[in-house]
Structure formats: structure tokens, C-alpha cells
Amino acid sequence: MTNLEVFLLIVILLIVIGGGVILYLALAGLAIIYSMGANENPKGRRIFFGVLGVVMIIAFVCASIYFHKYGWPL
């Protein structure tokens, strides 16, 4: 592989990973906002989405720490 091919592969991977991170954070934020009562749904559903949002944020932080400490697993 030439240097240009390696560079393009890295750029594509960064775009995919960056897009995934942004989407992940957006969904976590949406779940948290949804759980804070900005809707008319039953309380049980709001609690579920609140817990889901918190779990997503914790998972994101743990994954970020893991990738920083051990590097990308591939």
C-alpha cells in the first residue's frame, strides 16, 4: 500500500468513528432529555430512557478510556 492509500484509509476510519461517536452522544443526550419529562409518556418509560441514557454515557466513557489506554483493538 502506498502512503496515499494508508492516509485515505485513516481518513475514512476517522470519519466513520467520529460520526459514530457523534451519533452515540446525540442518542444518549436525546434519551436523557426524553427522560427529564419533556414528554407526556408514562413515568416508567421516562425512567427506562433515563437509565438507558446514563448507561450509554458510562459505556462511552469506559470505551474512551480503554481505547486511550490500550489502543484500537484491530
NORSULCOR-V359478 format. One record per pair of residues at least 6 apart in sequence whose C-alpha atoms are under 8 Angstrom apart, sorted by the first residue. I is the first residue (numbers start at 0). J is the second residue. Records with the same first field share a line. If there is no record, write none. Layout:
# NORSULCOR-V359478
I: J ; J
This chain:
# NORSULCOR-V359478
23: 55
24: 56
26: 52
27: 51 ; 52 ; 53 ; 55 ; 56
28: 52
29: 52
30: 48 ; 49 ; 51 ; 52
31: 48 ; 49 ; 52 ; 53
33: 45 ; 48 ; 49
34: 44 ; 45 ; 46 ; 47 ; 48 ; 49
35: 45 ; 49
36: 45
66: 72
